[in-house]
């Protein structure tokens, strides 16, 4: 009798496993690839009052890179199932940690981007939102000396924020 129950339970368990499909992704994306196959990422022009010339291209390429690396979406020039566009609206420096001599020992570089996201398969997910990220550096250093490194780090963080807001659906 016990052997029949075990056999029965084993068969039920196997049928459950065959009927269920669990999909895990380790990149955080929750994309239905049966509906969403393409993405368009437009160039982000730099409209910040203070302009760092290579920033626009570096940001656009950094944003494209995260979607290419972490999804199976095909990048298309126009009319993708998903579309991301916007502009760089801020490139700001702020003095931090003012000392007794009224000089700052730290400076903060902040980059802000305005993003418009369109999901042509589910318009309820569309949004327009600003994202910003910053890095601090020692005020004894010139911005020109640290700018490339800081921008690379900030762009990576901004790309992660935008990726999470668009396709990660946390």
N, C-alpha and C positions, 0 to 999 in steps of 0.2 A: 504494500500500500504506500509506504513512504517513498519507494522508488518511483511509483507513478506520479506522486505529487511533485517530486523533484524534477522529473521529466517534463511534467506539465508546466511547472514554473520556469524551467529553462526555455521551453518553447515560447511561452508568453514573453519572457524577457528578450529573446531573439527577435520576435515579431515587433516588439516595441522599438528595439534598436533599428530594425530595418525600416520602420515607418517614420522614425524621427530623424531629422537632419539638423545638426547643430553646427553653426558656422562661427568660428572665432577669427577675428582679425587683430593683429598686434599693432596696427598703426592707428587705431582709433577711428577709422573711417566707417561710416554706416551708409554705404552707397548701394542702392539697388541697381546693379549693373545690367539688369534686364531692361531697365527704363533709361538709365543715365549712362551714356557712352562717351560723351565729348565735353570738353571744357574750353572756354575762351577766356583768356586773361589779357585784357587790354593794357597798353602802356600807361603807366602812372606818371603823368607830368609833375614836375616840381613847381608848385605854386606857393611855396613857403617864402616869407619875407627875406630870410637869409638862405642863400642857395649854395649848395655844395654840388658842382656840376655833374660828377659821375653818379650821384645818388639815385636819380630817376631810373637809369638803366640797371644799376645794381639791384635796386629794390624789385623792379619788374622781373628780372631774371631769378632772383632769390625766391619770389613768390611762385613763379612757374616751376622752379626746381622741386619744391616740396610736393606739388601735386603729381609731377612726373615720377618722383621717387616713391611716393606713398599710396598711389592709386593706380588703377588700370585704365584711367580715362585717357582718351586721345586728345591732344592739344590741337584745336582748330582755330583758324584766324577769326572767323565770325560765326555767330548763331550757334554756339555750343549749347548743349543741354543745360549746362551751368555757365554762368558768365560773371566774371569779376572785373570791375573797373573802378576807377577813382583817381585820387590825386594825393600828392604829398602836400600837406597843409602846414606842417611845422617842422622846423629845424632850429631848435632853440638851445641856448646856453644859459645856465643859471649858476650863480655863485652859491656855494654851500659852506658850512662850517667856518663862519667868519671868526677870525682870531682877535686877540687883544689889540693888535695894530691895525684893525679894520680891514685887513686883507683876507681874502678867502684862501683856505688851504685845499679845498676841493671844488671842482666844477662839474656840473651835470649837463650832459648832452641828451636832449630829448627829441625824438622824431615822432611825428604824428601823421597818420594817413587816414583819409576818408575813403570808405569802401562802399560800393553799391554792388550787392549780390543779387543775381537773378537766377532762380531755378525754374526753368521752362517746363519741368515735369510736375512741379508742386509749388505754385506761386505763394502758398502760405509761408514758405520758408524765405521769401525775398526780404532783404533788409538794406538799410543804409545806416552805417555806423562808423564812428571814428575809433581808431586803435592807436595807442602810443606805447612807447618803450623808451627806456633811458639807460645810460651808463654813466658812472662817475669816473673822474680821473683827477690826478694830483694837479693842482693849479700851477705848480712850478713847471709843468710841461706845456708846450705849445699845442694848440688844437691840431695844427698841421701834422705834428708828430704822432698823434694817437688817432686821428680822424678815421683813417682806413680801417683799423682794427675795431674801433668802437662801432662804426657803421655796419661792419660785417656782423658783429654780435647782435646789434639792435635789429637789423634786417631779419636775421634768423628768428629772433623772438617775435617780431611782428608777423612773419610768415606763419609761425606756429599758432599765434592767436587767431589769425584769419582762417587758417585751415580748420582749427577747432570750431570756430563759429559757423563755418559753412558746411563741412562734411562730417565732422566728428559727432555732432549732435549729442553732446554730453548731457 
